[in-house]
Amino acid sequence: MPKVAIRFAESALTDLEAIRAWYAKQGEPGVGERLLGEIVASIEVLADHPDMGRIVPEFEQPSLRELIRRPFRIVYRRDAMHVRIVRVWRSERLLEVPHEDSP
């Protein structure tokens, strides 16, 4: 199977920046940078294994999947050629997925 392209929704980029900023505000910028690196490494694996995430239980749609990278949920939409990262949230938060027309 060929690699799929990975794209990020604006909501996911905002989530990643919020994670970095929160740890910086707590006086732990190194922890935030380490976590972001681990999150990105988890996402990169999806290029070769786009179906490795479980179906998001709240929605039960086969194209909406998630990786659990404690304490975060990496939520993505999957189609034949792309993985689109839509949210990166703390796992205890309720999930909100942006509409398809978001960039």
N, C-alpha and C positions, 0 to 999 in steps of 0.2 A: 504494500500500500504506500503510495507517495505521501510525502509530508503535506500537512494542511497548513495554510497561512494562519497566523495568530494576529488578531486585531484587538484593540482595546476601545471600549466605549468610553465616552467622557466621564461617565459615572464611576467607572473602575479607576481611571486615572486620578479622579478626585479622591476616591477612597484611599489609594496608595499614598497620595500626598498628605492626607489627613493622618494616616498611620505614622508617617515620618515626622510630621509636625507634633503629634501628641507625645511621642517619645522624646523629641527635642525639648518640648516644654517641661517634661518631667525631669530634665537634666540627664537623660540617657540617650543621646543621639546615636551612639554606637549600637545600642540595642535595636533601635528603629532601623538603622541601615542594614544590620544583620538580618532582621526579619524580612525586610524588603527583598534582600538578596535571595533568601530562602523561598519567598513567595514567587519571585520571578523564575527561579530554577524549577519550581513545581510546574509553573505555567509552560515553560519551554518544553517539558516532556510531552505536553499535549500535541505538539507538532507531529510526533511519531505515534502517539497513542491517544487520539482524540476521544475515544469512548471509555477511557479508564475511569472517569468520574462517575459517581452514581447519579441517577435521576433525582432531581430536587424533589423531596417528598411533598412539599407544600403544593406543588403544581402538577406532578405526575405527567409531565410532557417529556417524551424521549429526547427531544432536541435541547432541553434545558437541564444541564448537568452541573455537578459541583465536585470540587476537590476539597477535602478537609485538610487544612494545614494549620493545626491547632496553634493559636486559638482563633484562626480565621477560616471562613468559607470563601472559596474562590468559585464564583458562579459564572458559568459560560453557556453560550448558545452554540450548538454544533450543527453544521450542515455539511454537505458533501465535500466542500473545498475549504471551509474556514472554521476556525474557533474564534468566537468573539467573547472576550472577557467582559462581563457586564457589572459585576460587583465583587468587591473584596471586603468582607465585613467580619466583625467579631461574631463568632458562632452563636452567641446568645441573643443576637439581635434578630428581629423579625425581618424576613426577606422582602424587599421591594425591587422589582425588576423594571428597568426603563422600557419604554415603548420601542418597537422595532425601528422607528424612523429616526432614532438618535444616531449621531455619527459613530 
